Structures are given as C-alpha cells and as structure tokens.
C-alpha cells in the first residue's frame, strides 16, 4: 500500500462511527420553538429611569371608531392611574394619546385623560374618514379641525388608513391616495392652527413582499397575516412615501411628524426628505428594532437631525399581542438602554421571541445634549408647551 492509499484509509477509519458512540439526532425543530441563547460576554446595563424627563409622543391610550363604523364612545386601553403609575416609575413626564378620535368621541377622550391630569396627557384628533365621500367634505374637515382645537386637541393623527384602507366609497372602490387634493384644506388648517400632523404612511418594506422563505418578517406576518399588503390593488411602499412627501412639499407651513421614522430601513432616503423639507420631523416608535441593527448609521442620523427627532414608543396598554410596543416598564427600559448606552446585541422588545425579526440591536450611547432634545425639548418646541 502506497502512502496516498494509506492516508485515505486512515481518514475513512477516523470518520467512521465508533461502536457504542452516541450519534447526533436527526430531529427537526419548529422555528417557533427555537430560542437561541447568545454566548457573547458583553456588558448589560439596566436603565430603569430615563436620564431626563420624557415626553412619549406616540401612544395609544384609546381607540376611536373604526373605518366604516358608527359610534359615540371611545375605547380606552387602560385607566389613567394604571398609566400614571408606570410613567412615574420610568420618568415619563407626559404621554401623547394620538388616537383621540373626532367629535363627541374626542371630547370624551379629552375628559377622560387630559382634563383631570393636565400636563401629563395630551390628545390628538383624527379626521372623520366616514364622511370623506361627501361633496362638502374638504370644508367640513377643515372646520372640524378648528372645533377639535377648541375642544383641547393639540395635533392631528393620520393612521395608515389613508393610502391603504380608505376607499372612494369608504370601504369599497379604489383606494384614496395620500396626496388627494380633497385633504388640502385640512393640511392647511393644521398649519394655521399650529397643530402638528403625526402621519403614519406605509409599513416595513417586507410587508409589501411575498410571505416566503426570503421574507425576514415571515414569523411576524404569519402571526398577523392582515398586515400584508402584497398583491391586490395596494400601492408600493415607494409610491405611498412619495405621495406623503408631496403633501409636505405642498404645505410648508404645516409641521409633519413622520411616525416610525418614515422608512427606518432606508435612512439615506429619509435623510433626503429631512434635508428637502424643513417642516418634516420624525419619531421612532416601534422602530428601534430597525435603528438598533444599523447603529453607526442611526447614530449619524441622530447627530445630524437632533433638533427634529421625537421620542415615541407606539405604546398600547394591555397590547400583549404586540410585544414590541406593549406598555410596560420593560419596554421603556429597552428604549432608554438603546438611547443612553453602548451595550451590544440585546433584545429590542420584551418578548420570548423577537417579534419583528430574528435579530438583536446595539445601543447608540447618545450624549446628554442630544438626549435632552430627543427625550423632551423637541416635543416641547413642536407642541408649544
């Protein structure tokens, strides 16, 4: 036997299973049961209270009447005392309840949250979409905004209803475009009344793609299949964003807050908007999972636009089906850790399994100057507090 044959035989012998040796199991594991534990040895900082008082610009303490439905009662997601208890523990000075409704629902929401606790809660109104097909709607909605301001509302909230759900016949017919001119009087009224417009347009880019093995949000979309906007007559993410930008361009006196950073997966594109439209601000509720996996780009973004970034969580009390935004102590501790520390590779939501995608995030370690602005000073300026 020559040397080459001898080495080949030796390698085969080494690779052969030994008698009685345990063999690796060829079992399958459901993805939903997979909970890998990180082996990294890195600092873990627990930030129980924000370094400075916080104004949470994005919360849902109540829900108004759904599209196409009628009603006069808001649905509150918690009691004021439940919310205030957490706020006091976490150094949250004020929460902005964006979904206050309109008309009688708005008045009741303000009386429940804002009136008995001045300085702790602010309320935004919403458009009356159910009347958007009526001939006199543009004037009605502009005047309704003035009535809402007189009732105590401090801003206007636009859900992704506009662009993805509202149709010409409210729930049927073609989708109404974000930049439809019938809303121009409303945008102008918001500017004249100094009511910022908190607008949620589109969703993560993966929500517009097939739910297949390439989709990084496969688990999230399987848990919430109604969040998918792939196919049918839905416009693309880009089309929706560009329509919203045209609205901001047409109404330079109106302050628009692009919720969820606008497009947190494409910060270079968002930077173009921020540079082009000085009346555009951003808020990062439910998007630290995106920002925290691109920490160097996110840190540069915070440095550059530190005067127009608002703290927000998209918090929903008792919203346990949405762990990335469920209102609780742990949620705020994660946000504070993301902003204040340089910790590495930690969970972005208080959940057993990452709810938006299987990744972890890194802290930005913002300096005090920027933290003060993001935590409360920018919101104070925008809301004229």
CORWO-V560954 format. One record per backbone hydrogen bond with DSSP energy under -0.5 kcal/mol. CO is the residue of the C=O (numbers start at 1). NH is the residue of the N-H. If there is no record, write none. Layout:
# CORWO-V560954
co->(CO:CO)
nh->(NH:NH)
This chain:
# CORWO-V560954
co->(2:3:4:5:6:7:8:9:10:11:12:18:30:30:31:33:36:40:43:44:45:46:54:54:54:55:56:58:58:58:59:59:61:61:63:66:74:75:79:80:81:82:83:84:85:86:87:87:88:90:91:91:94:95:95:96:96:97:98:101:102:102:103:104:105:106:107:108:109:109:110:110:113:115:117:117:120:122:123:123:124:125:127:128:129:131:134:136:137:138:139:140:141:142:143:144:145:146:147:148:148:149:154:155:156:157:157:158:159:160:161:161:161:166:167:169:170:172:174:176:177:180:181:183:183:184:185:186:187:188:189:190:191:194:196:196:197:197:198:199:199:204:205:206:207:210:212:214:215:217:218:219:220:224:225:231:236:237:238:239:240:241:242:243:244:245:246:247:251:254:255:256:256:257:257:258:258:259:260:261:263:266:266:267:268:269:270:271:272:273:276:277:279:281:282:283:284:287:287:288:290:291:292:294:295:296:297:298:299:300:301:303:305:308:310:311:315:316:316:318:319:322:322:323:325:326:328:329:330:331:332:333:334:335:336:337:338:338:339:341:343:346:349:357:361:367:367:368:369:370:371:372:372:373:374:375:376:377:378:379:380:380:381)
nh->(6:7:8:9:10:11:12:13:14:15:16:21:33:34:34:35:38:42:344:46:47:48:56:93:94:57:96:313:314:315:98:99:77:78:75:69:76:63:83:84:85:86:87:88:89:90:91:92:91:50:54:93:56:97:122:59:98:124:100:126:105:106:107:108:109:110:111:112:113:114:114:115:117:118:120:121:95:97:154:155:100:157:129:131:132:134:137:140:141:142:143:144:145:146:147:148:149:150:151:152:153:152:196:125:198:127:159:200:162:164:163:165:166:176:170:171:167:169:168:163:180:183:184:186:187:188:189:190:191:192:193:195:194:196:156:198:199:257:158:201:259:207:208:209:229:212:215:216:218:221:222:223:224:227:228:234:240:241:242:243:244:245:246:247:248:249:250:251:254:256:197:258:281:199:259:261:283:262:264:263:266:269:270:271:272:273:274:275:276:277:278:280:256:258:310:261:287:290:291:292:293:294:362:298:299:300:301:302:303:304:305:306:308:282:284:57:60:319:327:320:322:325:326:350:316:328:332:333:334:335:336:337:338:339:340:341:364:365:366:365:363:361:351:359:346:370:371:372:373:374:375:376:377:378:311:55:380:381:382:383:384:385:384)
